[in-house]
Amino acid sequence: MQRQALAWRRAGVRIAFVPTMGYLHSGHASLMRRARRIVRPSGKLVVSIYVNPAQFGPQEDLSRYPRDLPGDKALCGRMGVDCLFVPGTDEIYPADQSGSHSAYVMETRVSSSMEGASRPTHFRGVATIVAKLFNLVLPEVAVFGAKDFQQAAVIRKVTADLNYPVRIVVAPTVREPDGLALSSRNNYLSVEERSQALVLSQALRFVARRVSLCKSGVPASRLKADVLRMVAAQPRARVDYVEFFDPATLQPLQRVSRGTQMALAVFVGKTRLIDNALL
Ligand code: PAF
């Protein structure tokens, strides 16, 4: 991969990159369309599929993560992907004479709350694999989805702080017509859970409406209580967190007004879903 990328870069060919964990859906397709628009038909569009063990916690079932390589290849073909990079774990984390892989990338500020608090080693795994993939694919631009708002913030910070010459683009969340944000994890939901999972996008819309009606802002504690009540009304759903914060710094805010970012994580059955919106 790196040899090919170097050859392209030497020939002045632009490289756009969409890193994924596979089980691709129209959300990923929209990232690919965005990446292609940036580098134009003459550039190369690289997509990686790698289910990265380092970003799964010990309680999270890595082996259960959905996979469909034939389906993913077909979608990449339809999207005009030039290179589909599907490395194995023995290639990404090879052992050498000194033993197993022992170098990691850690971001220590924007990664500490929300997903970072609930999943302590998650962002170390994400930052490490993204740094490694950037070194292998050598992209000029990489496109990530806005559904993983905090992930995008961590990747922006790592890219800036470690001087990666990569432009980070964040593309909007793609939703089902009823509001559910597209996610490979939606595949785990039963029919009943699928309908209860709508509470995430309903909560975002409810809070956005409340905030738009009150120019002086609304206390975060009151909005959190409202969201907890909404989620509690769904028997299969349980809140992990609801947060209101400054989208630039990710610092929590006590008073919520227009321009505040809201994010939430909710277990629906055993499946943990996340969503967010700029209010
Ligand atoms: O968002 C994802 O699919 C993953 O976290 C990423 C960025 C591909 C790293 O494994």
Boltz pocket constraint, residues with backbone or C-beta under 6 A from the ligand:
constraints:
  - pocket:
      binder: B
      contacts: [[A, 19], [A, 20], [A, 21], [A, 50], [A, 52], [A, 55], [A, 125], [A, 126], [A, 129], [A, 130], [A, 148], [A, 151]]
      max_distance: 6.0
